[in-house]
Amino acid sequence: MIVVTGGASGIGFAFCKRFAKEGAKVILSDINSNAASEKANEIGAMAITANVGKEADIKNLVDKTIEIYGQIDLFVSNAGIALFGDENTGEDKWDLSWDVNTMAHVYAAKYVIPHMKQKGGGYLLNIVSAAGLTQEFHSALYTVTKYAALGFAEWIATAYAEDGIKVSVLCPAGVRTPMTENIPSLLIGALEPDELVEITLNALAKEQFMISTHDRATELFKLKASDFEKYLDTMKQGRKEAKLLDGVLS
């Protein structure tokens, strides 16, 4: 039994399609109830509406799934939000980014781990983004909340290892989804959602924690660990290049 949040479009729907094709029972969850129902019917999944930024919705999603299927083997915490902004951005947008991009993972763990422990184990796949490894030039909000999401997943992976809880974080750079379609710099070397799913499933079979899908992001992450000053110089240059391509950076 697999639950996917943000499952009605983009990466989330690609996962749902693949899981359903493989014969898995799938809960397709999305904030858009009409889209969730339409897409779930299309692939033979079940739809449950949820706003992942609200703890009560995550609890309801987990409780309903357990009530119907008795267990959750894999919880894919995919839903996210990309809001442009910096230190001057209003608190409302910071709060929304925090709730959806970080606390959604916390709420999922809070309610699904107890059930997984009772069953002897389970798997969490948290979609983080390469922004959690390096940074997203267009948004401090996205960068900060994705950093936090990565840190939380790392903590869960060690804290519950003895309980049979497996954790993977998916950290792709560009993927061709509605979130990136108008940002040229993010479409350089971008993967199709189905390609991303294939890479991810291969990594899950190995129980690999870090799934970095783009060599450039991996190289930058390693550079950050070995030489932070050189990493920052590289990112400053990258920001200039992205500004020229996108024309939306401050």
Summary of the structure (lengths in Angstrom):
residues: 250
radius of gyration: 17.7
end to end distance: 44.5
largest distance: 52.8
contacts: 843
relative contact order: 0.12
helix: 56%
strand: 14%
